[in-house]
């Protein structure tokens, strides 16, 4: 595949009141590095979980990712990420975070060997 288009799109929905549709924004991540490179995750929950646990909203099946690794909280005011006690840490723009951190479009989130670029688009 020579296309820059994502290979798959995952919709993270149900139960949380899709904040992105209220503000008219589509919010999510494109995986740029790791086994899921090219995949796109759309965040439609207020809080989405990231981790190696199969019930995580964003599931990353790799030993470098903790079962419960991080959470993303989307609100009309801001989108924030926080580490939830992962072993290898959570990084925003190559800096390890220890508390809730606001992310903006173009920021890079790294968990384990996965790098994801955050985006927001008007619907």
Phi and psi restraints in degrees (range 20) as a CNS / XPLOR table:
assign (resid 1 and name C) (resid 2 and name N)
       (resid 2 and name CA) (resid 2 and name C) 1.0 -104.3 20.0 2
assign (resid 2 and name N) (resid 2 and name CA)
       (resid 2 and name C) (resid 3 and name N) 1.0 4.5 20.0 2
assign (resid 2 and name C) (resid 3 and name N)
       (resid 3 and name CA) (resid 3 and name C) 1.0 -81.5 20.0 2
assign (resid 3 and name N) (resid 3 and name CA)
       (resid 3 and name C) (resid 4 and name N) 1.0 149.1 20.0 2
assign (resid 3 and name C) (resid 4 and name N)
       (resid 4 and name CA) (resid 4 and name C) 1.0 -86.0 20.0 2
assign (resid 4 and name N) (resid 4 and name CA)
       (resid 4 and name C) (resid 5 and name N) 1.0 -2.3 20.0 2
assign (resid 4 and name C) (resid 5 and name N)
       (resid 5 and name CA) (resid 5 and name C) 1.0 -72.2 20.0 2
assign (resid 5 and name N) (resid 5 and name CA)
       (resid 5 and name C) (resid 6 and name N) 1.0 146.1 20.0 2
assign (resid 5 and name C) (resid 6 and name N)
       (resid 6 and name CA) (resid 6 and name C) 1.0 -59.1 20.0 2
assign (resid 6 and name N) (resid 6 and name CA)
       (resid 6 and name C) (resid 7 and name N) 1.0 148.5 20.0 2
assign (resid 6 and name C) (resid 7 and name N)
       (resid 7 and name CA) (resid 7 and name C) 1.0 -78.6 20.0 2
assign (resid 7 and name N) (resid 7 and name CA)
       (resid 7 and name C) (resid 8 and name N) 1.0 -33.0 20.0 2
assign (resid 7 and name C) (resid 8 and name N)
       (resid 8 and name CA) (resid 8 and name C) 1.0 -146.8 20.0 2
assign (resid 8 and name N) (resid 8 and name CA)
       (resid 8 and name C) (resid 9 and name N) 1.0 151.0 20.0 2
assign (resid 8 and name C) (resid 9 and name N)
       (resid 9 and name CA) (resid 9 and name C) 1.0 -119.5 20.0 2
assign (resid 9 and name N) (resid 9 and name CA)
       (resid 9 and name C) (resid 10 and name N) 1.0 129.4 20.0 2
assign (resid 9 and name C) (resid 10 and name N)
       (resid 10 and name CA) (resid 10 and name C) 1.0 -110.0 20.0 2
assign (resid 10 and name N) (resid 10 and name CA)
       (resid 10 and name C) (resid 11 and name N) 1.0 131.7 20.0 2
assign (resid 10 and name C) (resid 11 and name N)
       (resid 11 and name CA) (resid 11 and name C) 1.0 -102.9 20.0 2
assign (resid 11 and name N) (resid 11 and name CA)
       (resid 11 and name C) (resid 12 and name N) 1.0 121.2 20.0 2
assign (resid 11 and name C) (resid 12 and name N)
       (resid 12 and name CA) (resid 12 and name C) 1.0 -101.2 20.0 2
assign (resid 12 and name N) (resid 12 and name CA)
       (resid 12 and name C) (resid 13 and name N) 1.0 98.4 20.0 2
assign (resid 12 and name C) (resid 13 and name N)
       (resid 13 and name CA) (resid 13 and name C) 1.0 -134.7 20.0 2
assign (resid 13 and name N) (resid 13 and name CA)
       (resid 13 and name C) (resid 14 and name N) 1.0 -161.7 20.0 2
assign (resid 13 and name C) (resid 14 and name N)
       (resid 14 and name CA) (resid 14 and name C) 1.0 69.4 20.0 2
assign (resid 14 and name N) (resid 14 and name CA)
       (resid 14 and name C) (resid 15 and name N) 1.0 139.8 20.0 2
assign (resid 14 and name C) (resid 15 and name N)
       (resid 15 and name CA) (resid 15 and name C) 1.0 61.2 20.0 2
assign (resid 15 and name N) (resid 15 and name CA)
       (resid 15 and name C) (resid 16 and name N) 1.0 27.2 20.0 2
assign (resid 15 and name C) (resid 16 and name N)
       (resid 16 and name CA) (resid 16 and name C) 1.0 -146.0 20.0 2
assign (resid 16 and name N) (resid 16 and name CA)
       (resid 16 and name C) (resid 17 and name N) 1.0 6.6 20.0 2
assign (resid 16 and name C) (resid 17 and name N)
       (resid 17 and name CA) (resid 17 and name C) 1.0 68.5 20.0 2
assign (resid 17 and name N) (resid 17 and name CA)
       (resid 17 and name C) (resid 18 and name N) 1.0 87.5 20.0 2
assign (resid 17 and name C) (resid 18 and name N)
       (resid 18 and name CA) (resid 18 and name C) 1.0 -53.1 20.0 2
assign (resid 18 and name N) (resid 18 and name CA)
       (resid 18 and name C) (resid 19 and name N) 1.0 96.0 20.0 2
assign (resid 18 and name C) (resid 19 and name N)
       (resid 19 and name CA) (resid 19 and name C) 1.0 -60.4 20.0 2
assign (resid 19 and name N) (resid 19 and name CA)
       (resid 19 and name C) (resid 20 and name N) 1.0 -38.1 20.0 2
assign (resid 19 and name C) (resid 20 and name N)
       (resid 20 and name CA) (resid 20 and name C) 1.0 -61.3 20.0 2
assign (resid 20 and name N) (resid 20 and name CA)
       (resid 20 and name C) (resid 21 and name N) 1.0 -34.6 20.0 2
assign (resid 20 and name C) (resid 21 and name N)
       (resid 21 and name CA) (resid 21 and name C) 1.0 -74.0 20.0 2
assign (resid 21 and name N) (resid 21 and name CA)
       (resid 21 and name C) (resid 22 and name N) 1.0 -27.7 20.0 2
assign (resid 21 and name C) (resid 22 and name N)
       (resid 22 and name CA) (resid 22 and name C) 1.0 -66.4 20.0 2
assign (resid 22 and name N) (resid 22 and name CA)
       (resid 22 and name C) (resid 23 and name N) 1.0 -43.2 20.0 2
assign (resid 22 and name C) (resid 23 and name N)
       (resid 23 and name CA) (resid 23 and name C) 1.0 -87.4 20.0 2
assign (resid 23 and name N) (resid 23 and name CA)
       (resid 23 and name C) (resid 24 and name N) 1.0 -3.8 20.0 2
assign (resid 23 and name C) (resid 24 and name N)
       (resid 24 and name CA) (resid 24 and name C) 1.0 77.8 20.0 2
assign (resid 24 and name N) (resid 24 and name CA)
       (resid 24 and name C) (resid 25 and name N) 1.0 15.3 20.0 2
assign (resid 24 and name C) (resid 25 and name N)
       (resid 25 and name CA) (resid 25 and name C) 1.0 -110.8 20.0 2
assign (resid 25 and name N) (resid 25 and name CA)
       (resid 25 and name C) (resid 26 and name N) 1.0 142.6 20.0 2
assign (resid 25 and name C) (resid 26 and name N)
       (resid 26 and name CA) (resid 26 and name C) 1.0 -100.9 20.0 2
assign (resid 26 and name N) (resid 26 and name CA)
       (resid 26 and name C) (resid 27 and name N) 1.0 124.1 20.0 2
assign (resid 26 and name C) (resid 27 and name N)
       (resid 27 and name CA) (resid 27 and name C) 1.0 -120.1 20.0 2
assign (resid 27 and name N) (resid 27 and name CA)
       (resid 27 and name C) (resid 28 and name N) 1.0 140.6 20.0 2
assign (resid 27 and name C) (resid 28 and name N)
       (resid 28 and name CA) (resid 28 and name C) 1.0 177.1 20.0 2
assign (resid 28 and name N) (resid 28 and name CA)
       (resid 28 and name C) (resid 29 and name N) 1.0 -162.3 20.0 2
assign (resid 28 and name C) (resid 29 and name N)
       (resid 29 and name CA) (resid 29 and name C) 1.0 -134.3 20.0 2
assign (resid 29 and name N) (resid 29 and name CA)
       (resid 29 and name C) (resid 30 and name N) 1.0 147.7 20.0 2
assign (resid 29 and name C) (resid 30 and name N)
       (resid 30 and name CA) (resid 30 and name C) 1.0 -113.0 20.0 2
assign (resid 30 and name N) (resid 30 and name CA)
       (resid 30 and name C) (resid 31 and name N) 1.0 127.2 20.0 2
assign (resid 30 and name C) (resid 31 and name N)
       (resid 31 and name CA) (resid 31 and name C) 1.0 -78.4 20.0 2
assign (resid 31 and name N) (resid 31 and name CA)
       (resid 31 and name C) (resid 32 and name N) 1.0 122.9 20.0 2
assign (resid 31 and name C) (resid 32 and name N)
       (resid 32 and name CA) (resid 32 and name C) 1.0 -105.1 20.0 2
assign (resid 32 and name N) (resid 32 and name CA)
       (resid 32 and name C) (resid 33 and name N) 1.0 -22.0 20.0 2
assign (resid 32 and name C) (resid 33 and name N)
       (resid 33 and name CA) (resid 33 and name C) 1.0 -141.1 20.0 2
assign (resid 33 and name N) (resid 33 and name CA)
       (resid 33 and name C) (resid 34 and name N) 1.0 145.9 20.0 2
assign (resid 33 and name C) (resid 34 and name N)
       (resid 34 and name CA) (resid 34 and name C) 1.0 113.5 20.0 2
assign (resid 34 and name N) (resid 34 and name CA)
       (resid 34 and name C) (resid 35 and name N) 1.0 174.6 20.0 2
assign (resid 34 and name C) (resid 35 and name N)
       (resid 35 and name CA) (resid 35 and name C) 1.0 -58.6 20.0 2
assign (resid 35 and name N) (resid 35 and name CA)
       (resid 35 and name C) (resid 36 and name N) 1.0 -23.0 20.0 2
assign (resid 35 and name C) (resid 36 and name N)
       (resid 36 and name CA) (resid 36 and name C) 1.0 -99.2 20.0 2
assign (resid 36 and name N) (resid 36 and name CA)
       (resid 36 and name C) (resid 37 and name N) 1.0 18.0 20.0 2
assign (resid 36 and name C) (resid 37 and name N)
       (resid 37 and name CA) (resid 37 and name C) 1.0 -51.5 20.0 2
assign (resid 37 and name N) (resid 37 and name CA)
       (resid 37 and name C) (resid 38 and name N) 1.0 132.8 20.0 2
assign (resid 37 and name C) (resid 38 and name N)
       (resid 38 and name CA) (resid 38 and name C) 1.0 96.4 20.0 2
assign (resid 38 and name N) (resid 38 and name CA)
       (resid 38 and name C) (resid 39 and name N) 1.0 -14.8 20.0 2
assign (resid 38 and name C) (resid 39 and name N)
       (resid 39 and name CA) (resid 39 and name C) 1.0 -76.9 20.0 2
assign (resid 39 and name N) (resid 39 and name CA)
       (resid 39 and name C) (resid 40 and name N) 1.0 153.3 20.0 2
assign (resid 39 and name C) (resid 40 and name N)
       (resid 40 and name CA) (resid 40 and name C) 1.0 -127.1 20.0 2
assign (resid 40 and name N) (resid 40 and name CA)
       (resid 40 and name C) (resid 41 and name N) 1.0 128.8 20.0 2
assign (resid 40 and name C) (resid 41 and name N)
       (resid 41 and name CA) (resid 41 and name C) 1.0 -111.0 20.0 2
assign (resid 41 and name N) (resid 41 and name CA)
       (resid 41 and name C) (resid 42 and name N) 1.0 124.3 20.0 2
assign (resid 41 and name C) (resid 42 and name N)
       (resid 42 and name CA) (resid 42 and name C) 1.0 -100.1 20.0 2
assign (resid 42 and name N) (resid 42 and name CA)
       (resid 42 and name C) (resid 43 and name N) 1.0 130.0 20.0 2
assign (resid 42 and name C) (resid 43 and name N)
       (resid 43 and name CA) (resid 43 and name C) 1.0 -96.9 20.0 2
assign (resid 43 and name N) (resid 43 and name CA)
       (resid 43 and name C) (resid 44 and name N) 1.0 115.7 20.0 2
assign (resid 43 and name C) (resid 44 and name N)
       (resid 44 and name CA) (resid 44 and name C) 1.0 -122.5 20.0 2
assign (resid 44 and name N) (resid 44 and name CA)
       (resid 44 and name C) (resid 45 and name N) 1.0 4.1 20.0 2
assign (resid 44 and name C) (resid 45 and name N)
       (resid 45 and name CA) (resid 45 and name C) 1.0 -99.4 20.0 2
assign (resid 45 and name N) (resid 45 and name CA)
       (resid 45 and name C) (resid 46 and name N) 1.0 158.4 20.0 2
assign (resid 45 and name C) (resid 46 and name N)
       (resid 46 and name CA) (resid 46 and name C) 1.0 -67.5 20.0 2
assign (resid 46 and name N) (resid 46 and name CA)
       (resid 46 and name C) (resid 47 and name N) 1.0 -43.8 20.0 2
assign (resid 46 and name C) (resid 47 and name N)
       (resid 47 and name CA) (resid 47 and name C) 1.0 -126.3 20.0 2
assign (resid 47 and name N) (resid 47 and name CA)
       (resid 47 and name C) (resid 48 and name N) 1.0 126.4 20.0 2
assign (resid 47 and name C) (resid 48 and name N)
       (resid 48 and name CA) (resid 48 and name C) 1.0 -117.9 20.0 2
assign (resid 48 and name N) (resid 48 and name CA)
       (resid 48 and name C) (resid 49 and name N) 1.0 138.8 20.0 2
assign (resid 48 and name C) (resid 49 and name N)
       (resid 49 and name CA) (resid 49 and name C) 1.0 -98.6 20.0 2
assign (resid 49 and name N) (resid 49 and name CA)
       (resid 49 and name C) (resid 50 and name N) 1.0 144.7 20.0 2
assign (resid 49 and name C) (resid 50 and name N)
       (resid 50 and name CA) (resid 50 and name C) 1.0 -121.8 20.0 2
assign (resid 50 and name N) (resid 50 and name CA)
       (resid 50 and name C) (resid 51 and name N) 1.0 134.3 20.0 2
assign (resid 50 and name C) (resid 51 and name N)
       (resid 51 and name CA) (resid 51 and name C) 1.0 170.8 20.0 2
assign (resid 51 and name N) (resid 51 and name CA)
       (resid 51 and name C) (resid 52 and name N) 1.0 -175.8 20.0 2
assign (resid 51 and name C) (resid 52 and name N)
       (resid 52 and name CA) (resid 52 and name C) 1.0 -90.7 20.0 2
assign (resid 52 and name N) (resid 52 and name CA)
       (resid 52 and name C) (resid 53 and name N) 1.0 -8.2 20.0 2
assign (resid 52 and name C) (resid 53 and name N)
       (resid 53 and name CA) (resid 53 and name C) 1.0 -69.8 20.0 2
assign (resid 53 and name N) (resid 53 and name CA)
       (resid 53 and name C) (resid 54 and name N) 1.0 131.9 20.0 2
assign (resid 53 and name C) (resid 54 and name N)
       (resid 54 and name CA) (resid 54 and name C) 1.0 -56.4 20.0 2
assign (resid 54 and name N) (resid 54 and name CA)
       (resid 54 and name C) (resid 55 and name N) 1.0 -23.5 20.0 2
assign (resid 54 and name C) (resid 55 and name N)
       (resid 55 and name CA) (resid 55 and name C) 1.0 -91.2 20.0 2
assign (resid 55 and name N) (resid 55 and name CA)
       (resid 55 and name C) (resid 56 and name N) 1.0 6.4 20.0 2
assign (resid 55 and name C) (resid 56 and name N)
       (resid 56 and name CA) (resid 56 and name C) 1.0 -65.5 20.0 2
assign (resid 56 and name N) (resid 56 and name CA)
       (resid 56 and name C) (resid 57 and name N) 1.0 147.0 20.0 2
assign (resid 56 and name C) (resid 57 and name N)
       (resid 57 and name CA) (resid 57 and name C) 1.0 -63.5 20.0 2
assign (resid 57 and name N) (resid 57 and name CA)
       (resid 57 and name C) (resid 58 and name N) 1.0 -43.5 20.0 2
assign (resid 57 and name C) (resid 58 and name N)
       (resid 58 and name CA) (resid 58 and name C) 1.0 -111.7 20.0 2
assign (resid 58 and name N) (resid 58 and name CA)
       (resid 58 and name C) (resid 59 and name N) 1.0 103.7 20.0 2
assign (resid 58 and name C) (resid 59 and name N)
       (resid 59 and name CA) (resid 59 and name C) 1.0 -95.6 20.0 2
assign (resid 59 and name N) (resid 59 and name CA)
       (resid 59 and name C) (resid 60 and name N) 1.0 121.5 20.0 2
assign (resid 59 and name C) (resid 60 and name N)
       (resid 60 and name CA) (resid 60 and name C) 1.0 -120.2 20.0 2
assign (resid 60 and name N) (resid 60 and name CA)
       (resid 60 and name C) (resid 61 and name N) 1.0 102.7 20.0 2
assign (resid 60 and name C) (resid 61 and name N)
       (resid 61 and name CA) (resid 61 and name C) 1.0 -84.2 20.0 2
assign (resid 61 and name N) (resid 61 and name CA)
       (resid 61 and name C) (resid 62 and name N) 1.0 78.6 20.0 2
assign (resid 61 and name C) (resid 62 and name N)
       (resid 62 and name CA) (resid 62 and name C) 1.0 -153.7 20.0 2
assign (resid 62 and name N) (resid 62 and name CA)
       (resid 62 and name C) (resid 63 and name N) 1.0 140.8 20.0 2
assign (resid 62 and name C) (resid 63 and name N)
       (resid 63 and name CA) (resid 63 and name C) 1.0 -62.9 20.0 2
assign (resid 63 and name N) (resid 63 and name CA)
       (resid 63 and name C) (resid 64 and name N) 1.0 -19.3 20.0 2
assign (resid 63 and name C) (resid 64 and name N)
       (resid 64 and name CA) (resid 64 and name C) 1.0 -77.3 20.0 2
assign (resid 64 and name N) (resid 64 and name CA)
       (resid 64 and name C) (resid 65 and name N) 1.0 -7.3 20.0 2
assign (resid 64 and name C) (resid 65 and name N)
       (resid 65 and name CA) (resid 65 and name C) 1.0 -108.9 20.0 2
assign (resid 65 and name N) (resid 65 and name CA)
       (resid 65 and name C) (resid 66 and name N) 1.0 132.3 20.0 2
assign (resid 65 and name C) (resid 66 and name N)
       (resid 66 and name CA) (resid 66 and name C) 1.0 -71.7 20.0 2
assign (resid 66 and name N) (resid 66 and name CA)
       (resid 66 and name C) (resid 67 and name N) 1.0 156.6 20.0 2
assign (resid 66 and name C) (resid 67 and name N)
       (resid 67 and name CA) (resid 67 and name C) 1.0 -57.7 20.0 2
assign (resid 67 and name N) (resid 67 and name CA)
       (resid 67 and name C) (resid 68 and name N) 1.0 -45.9 20.0 2
assign (resid 67 and name C) (resid 68 and name N)
       (resid 68 and name CA) (resid 68 and name C) 1.0 -115.0 20.0 2
assign (resid 68 and name N) (resid 68 and name CA)
       (resid 68 and name C) (resid 69 and name N) 1.0 103.9 20.0 2
assign (resid 68 and name C) (resid 69 and name N)
       (resid 69 and name CA) (resid 69 and name C) 1.0 -104.0 20.0 2
assign (resid 69 and name N) (resid 69 and name CA)
       (resid 69 and name C) (resid 70 and name N) 1.0 -53.1 20.0 2
assign (resid 69 and name C) (resid 70 and name N)
       (resid 70 and name CA) (resid 70 and name C) 1.0 -153.4 20.0 2
assign (resid 70 and name N) (resid 70 and name CA)
       (resid 70 and name C) (resid 71 and name N) 1.0 167.5 20.0 2
assign (resid 70 and name C) (resid 71 and name N)
       (resid 71 and name CA) (resid 71 and name C) 1.0 -132.1 20.0 2
assign (resid 71 and name N) (resid 71 and name CA)
       (resid 71 and name C) (resid 72 and name N) 1.0 146.8 20.0 2
assign (resid 71 and name C) (resid 72 and name N)
       (resid 72 and name CA) (resid 72 and name C) 1.0 -117.6 20.0 2
assign (resid 72 and name N) (resid 72 and name CA)
       (resid 72 and name C) (resid 73 and name N) 1.0 128.4 20.0 2
assign (resid 72 and name C) (resid 73 and name N)
       (resid 73 and name CA) (resid 73 and name C) 1.0 -116.7 20.0 2
assign (resid 73 and name N) (resid 73 and name CA)
       (resid 73 and name C) (resid 74 and name N) 1.0 121.8 20.0 2
assign (resid 73 and name C) (resid 74 and name N)
       (resid 74 and name CA) (resid 74 and name C) 1.0 -106.4 20.0 2
assign (resid 74 and name N) (resid 74 and name CA)
       (resid 74 and name C) (resid 75 and name N) 1.0 127.6 20.0 2
assign (resid 74 and name C) (resid 75 and name N)
       (resid 75 and name CA) (resid 75 and name C) 1.0 -139.4 20.0 2
assign (resid 75 and name N) (resid 75 and name CA)
       (resid 75 and name C) (resid 76 and name N) 1.0 167.2 20.0 2
assign (resid 75 and name C) (resid 76 and name N)
       (resid 76 and name CA) (resid 76 and name C) 1.0 -61.4 20.0 2
assign (resid 76 and name N) (resid 76 and name CA)
       (resid 76 and name C) (resid 77 and name N) 1.0 -26.9 20.0 2
assign (resid 76 and name C) (resid 77 and name N)
       (resid 77 and name CA) (resid 77 and name C) 1.0 -80.6 20.0 2
assign (resid 77 and name N) (resid 77 and name CA)
       (resid 77 and name C) (resid 78 and name N) 1.0 -39.4 20.0 2
assign (resid 77 and name C) (resid 78 and name N)
       (resid 78 and name CA) (resid 78 and name C) 1.0 -167.9 20.0 2
assign (resid 78 and name N) (resid 78 and name CA)
       (resid 78 and name C) (resid 79 and name N) 1.0 163.0 20.0 2
assign (resid 78 and name C) (resid 79 and name N)
       (resid 79 and name CA) (resid 79 and name C) 1.0 -112.9 20.0 2
assign (resid 79 and name N) (resid 79 and name CA)
       (resid 79 and name C) (resid 80 and name N) 1.0 127.6 20.0 2
assign (resid 79 and name C) (resid 80 and name N)
       (resid 80 and name CA) (resid 80 and name C) 1.0 -124.6 20.0 2
assign (resid 80 and name N) (resid 80 and name CA)
       (resid 80 and name C) (resid 81 and name N) 1.0 149.4 20.0 2
assign (resid 80 and name C) (resid 81 and name N)
       (resid 81 and name CA) (resid 81 and name C) 1.0 -120.5 20.0 2
assign (resid 81 and name N) (resid 81 and name CA)
       (resid 81 and name C) (resid 82 and name N) 1.0 146.1 20.0 2
assign (resid 81 and name C) (resid 82 and name N)
       (resid 82 and name CA) (resid 82 and name C) 1.0 -144.0 20.0 2
assign (resid 82 and name N) (resid 82 and name CA)
       (resid 82 and name C) (resid 83 and name N) 1.0 143.5 20.0 2
assign (resid 82 and name C) (resid 83 and name N)
       (resid 83 and name CA) (resid 83 and name C) 1.0 -77.9 20.0 2
assign (resid 83 and name N) (resid 83 and name CA)
       (resid 83 and name C) (resid 84 and name N) 1.0 139.4 20.0 2
assign (resid 83 and name C) (resid 84 and name N)
       (resid 84 and name CA) (resid 84 and name C) 1.0 -113.7 20.0 2
assign (resid 84 and name N) (resid 84 and name CA)
       (resid 84 and name C) (resid 85 and name N) 1.0 40.6 20.0 2
assign (resid 84 and name C) (resid 85 and name N)
       (resid 85 and name CA) (resid 85 and name C) 1.0 92.1 20.0 2
assign (resid 85 and name N) (resid 85 and name CA)
       (resid 85 and name C) (resid 86 and name N) 1.0 30.2 20.0 2
assign (resid 85 and name C) (resid 86 and name N)
       (resid 86 and name CA) (resid 86 and name C) 1.0 -68.3 20.0 2
assign (resid 86 and name N) (resid 86 and name CA)
       (resid 86 and name C) (resid 87 and name N) 1.0 156.2 20.0 2
assign (resid 86 and name C) (resid 87 and name N)
       (resid 87 and name CA) (resid 87 and name C) 1.0 -75.5 20.0 2
assign (resid 87 and name N) (resid 87 and name CA)
       (resid 87 and name C) (resid 88 and name N) 1.0 -41.7 20.0 2
assign (resid 87 and name C) (resid 88 and name N)
       (resid 88 and name CA) (resid 88 and name C) 1.0 -95.0 20.0 2
assign (resid 88 and name N) (resid 88 and name CA)
       (resid 88 and name C) (resid 89 and name N) 1.0 -3.0 20.0 2
assign (resid 88 and name C) (resid 89 and name N)
       (resid 89 and name CA) (resid 89 and name C) 1.0 86.2 20.0 2
assign (resid 89 and name N) (resid 89 and name CA)
       (resid 89 and name C) (resid 90 and name N) 1.0 164.6 20.0 2
assign (resid 89 and name C) (resid 90 and name N)
       (resid 90 and name CA) (resid 90 and name C) 1.0 -121.7 20.0 2
assign (resid 90 and name N) (resid 90 and name CA)
       (resid 90 and name C) (resid 91 and name N) 1.0 135.9 20.0 2
assign (resid 90 and name C) (resid 91 and name N)
       (resid 91 and name CA) (resid 91 and name C) 1.0 -124.1 20.0 2
assign (resid 91 and name N) (resid 91 and name CA)
       (resid 91 and name C) (resid 92 and name N) 1.0 137.2 20.0 2
assign (resid 91 and name C) (resid 92 and name N)
       (resid 92 and name CA) (resid 92 and name C) 1.0 -119.5 20.0 2
assign (resid 92 and name N) (resid 92 and name CA)
       (resid 92 and name C) (resid 93 and name N) 1.0 121.0 20.0 2
assign (resid 92 and name C) (resid 93 and name N)
       (resid 93 and name CA) (resid 93 and name C) 1.0 51.4 20.0 2
assign (resid 93 and name N) (resid 93 and name CA)
       (resid 93 and name C) (resid 94 and name N) 1.0 45.2 20.0 2
assign (resid 93 and name C) (resid 94 and name N)
       (resid 94 and name CA) (resid 94 and name C) 1.0 72.0 20.0 2
assign (resid 94 and name N) (resid 94 and name CA)
       (resid 94 and name C) (resid 95 and name N) 1.0 3.0 20.0 2
assign (resid 94 and name C) (resid 95 and name N)
       (resid 95 and name CA) (resid 95 and name C) 1.0 -106.5 20.0 2
assign (resid 95 and name N) (resid 95 and name CA)
       (resid 95 and name C) (resid 96 and name N) 1.0 128.8 20.0 2
assign (resid 95 and name C) (resid 96 and name N)
       (resid 96 and name CA) (resid 96 and name C) 1.0 -69.0 20.0 2
assign (resid 96 and name N) (resid 96 and name CA)
       (resid 96 and name C) (resid 97 and name N) 1.0 136.1 20.0 2
assign (resid 96 and name C) (resid 97 and name N)
       (resid 97 and name CA) (resid 97 and name C) 1.0 -104.3 20.0 2
assign (resid 97 and name N) (resid 97 and name CA)
       (resid 97 and name C) (resid 98 and name N) 1.0 145.3 20.0 2
assign (resid 97 and name C) (resid 98 and name N)
       (resid 98 and name CA) (resid 98 and name C) 1.0 -119.3 20.0 2
assign (resid 98 and name N) (resid 98 and name CA)
       (resid 98 and name C) (resid 99 and name N) 1.0 -7.0 20.0 2
assign (resid 98 and name C) (resid 99 and name N)
       (resid 99 and name CA) (resid 99 and name C) 1.0 -144.9 20.0 2
assign (resid 99 and name N) (resid 99 and name CA)
       (resid 99 and name C) (resid 100 and name N) 1.0 175.2 20.0 2
assign (resid 99 and name C) (resid 100 and name N)
       (resid 100 and name CA) (resid 100 and name C) 1.0 -55.0 20.0 2
assign (resid 100 and name N) (resid 100 and name CA)
       (resid 100 and name C) (resid 101 and name N) 1.0 132.2 20.0 2
assign (resid 100 and name C) (resid 101 and name N)
       (resid 101 and name CA) (resid 101 and name C) 1.0 -128.8 20.0 2
assign (resid 101 and name N) (resid 101 and name CA)
       (resid 101 and name C) (resid 102 and name N) 1.0 128.4 20.0 2
assign (resid 101 and name C) (resid 102 and name N)
       (resid 102 and name CA) (resid 102 and name C) 1.0 -72.3 20.0 2
assign (resid 102 and name N) (resid 102 and name CA)
       (resid 102 and name C) (resid 103 and name N) 1.0 134.9 20.0 2
assign (resid 102 and name C) (resid 103 and name N)
       (resid 103 and name CA) (resid 103 and name C) 1.0 -117.7 20.0 2
assign (resid 103 and name N) (resid 103 and name CA)
       (resid 103 and name C) (resid 104 and name N) 1.0 148.5 20.0 2
assign (resid 103 and name C) (resid 104 and name N)
       (resid 104 and name CA) (resid 104 and name C) 1.0 -127.3 20.0 2
assign (resid 104 and name N) (resid 104 and name CA)
       (resid 104 and name C) (resid 105 and name N) 1.0 160.5 20.0 2
assign (resid 104 and name C) (resid 105 and name N)
       (resid 105 and name CA) (resid 105 and name C) 1.0 -51.0 20.0 2
assign (resid 105 and name N) (resid 105 and name CA)
       (resid 105 and name C) (resid 106 and name N) 1.0 133.8 20.0 2
assign (resid 105 and name C) (resid 106 and name N)
       (resid 106 and name CA) (resid 106 and name C) 1.0 97.3 20.0 2
assign (resid 106 and name N) (resid 106 and name CA)
       (resid 106 and name C) (resid 107 and name N) 1.0 -15.8 20.0 2
assign (resid 106 and name C) (resid 107 and name N)
       (resid 107 and name CA) (resid 107 and name C) 1.0 -67.6 20.0 2
assign (resid 107 and name N) (resid 107 and name CA)
       (resid 107 and name C) (resid 108 and name N) 1.0 148.7 20.0 2
assign (resid 107 and name C) (resid 108 and name N)
       (resid 108 and name CA) (resid 108 and name C) 1.0 -105.4 20.0 2
assign (resid 108 and name N) (resid 108 and name CA)
       (resid 108 and name C) (resid 109 and name N) 1.0 129.4 20.0 2
assign (resid 108 and name C) (resid 109 and name N)
       (resid 109 and name CA) (resid 109 and name C) 1.0 -108.7 20.0 2
assign (resid 109 and name N) (resid 109 and name CA)
       (resid 109 and name C) (resid 110 and name N) 1.0 130.9 20.0 2
assign (resid 109 and name C) (resid 110 and name N)
       (resid 110 and name CA) (resid 110 and name C) 1.0 -123.0 20.0 2
assign (resid 110 and name N) (resid 110 and name CA)
       (resid 110 and name C) (resid 111 and name N) 1.0 125.8 20.0 2
assign (resid 110 and name C) (resid 111 and name N)
       (resid 111 and name CA) (resid 111 and name C) 1.0 -129.4 20.0 2
assign (resid 111 and name N) (resid 111 and name CA)
       (resid 111 and name C) (resid 112 and name N) 1.0 124.0 20.0 2
assign (resid 111 and name C) (resid 112 and name N)
       (resid 112 and name CA) (resid 112 and name C) 1.0 57.7 20.0 2
assign (resid 112 and name N) (resid 112 and name CA)
       (resid 112 and name C) (resid 113 and name N) 1.0 -134.7 20.0 2
assign (resid 112 and name C) (resid 113 and name N)
       (resid 113 and name CA) (resid 113 and name C) 1.0 -93.2 20.0 2
assign (resid 113 and name N) (resid 113 and name CA)
       (resid 113 and name C) (resid 114 and name N) 1.0 10.9 20.0 2
assign (resid 113 and name C) (resid 114 and name N)
       (resid 114 and name CA) (resid 114 and name C) 1.0 -96.3 20.0 2
assign (resid 114 and name N) (resid 114 and name CA)
       (resid 114 and name C) (resid 115 and name N) 1.0 131.2 20.0 2
assign (resid 114 and name C) (resid 115 and name N)
       (resid 115 and name CA) (resid 115 and name C) 1.0 -115.6 20.0 2
assign (resid 115 and name N) (resid 115 and name CA)
       (resid 115 and name C) (resid 116 and name N) 1.0 131.7 20.0 2
assign (resid 115 and name C) (resid 116 and name N)
       (resid 116 and name CA) (resid 116 and name C) 1.0 -127.2 20.0 2
assign (resid 116 and name N) (resid 116 and name CA)
       (resid 116 and name C) (resid 117 and name N) 1.0 138.0 20.0 2
assign (resid 116 and name C) (resid 117 and name N)
       (resid 117 and name CA) (resid 117 and name C) 1.0 -103.1 20.0 2
assign (resid 117 and name N) (resid 117 and name CA)
       (resid 117 and name C) (resid 118 and name N) 1.0 128.1 20.0 2
assign (resid 117 and name C) (resid 118 and name N)
       (resid 118 and name CA) (resid 118 and name C) 1.0 -79.8 20.0 2
assign (resid 118 and name N) (resid 118 and name CA)
       (resid 118 and name C) (resid 119 and name N) 1.0 139.3 20.0 2
assign (resid 118 and name C) (resid 119 and name N)
       (resid 119 and name CA) (resid 119 and name C) 1.0 -139.6 20.0 2
assign (resid 119 and name N) (resid 119 and name CA)
       (resid 119 and name C) (resid 120 and name N) 1.0 156.6 20.0 2
assign (resid 119 and name C) (resid 120 and name N)
       (resid 120 and name CA) (resid 120 and name C) 1.0 -138.6 20.0 2
assign (resid 120 and name N) (resid 120 and name CA)
       (resid 120 and name C) (resid 121 and name N) 1.0 132.8 20.0 2
assign (resid 120 and name C) (resid 121 and name N)
       (resid 121 and name CA) (resid 121 and name C) 1.0 -131.8 20.0 2
assign (resid 121 and name N) (resid 121 and name CA)
       (resid 121 and name C) (resid 122 and name N) 1.0 147.6 20.0 2
assign (resid 121 and name C) (resid 122 and name N)
       (resid 122 and name CA) (resid 122 and name C) 1.0 -76.3 20.0 2
assign (resid 122 and name N) (resid 122 and name CA)
       (resid 122 and name C) (resid 123 and name N) 1.0 140.6 20.0 2
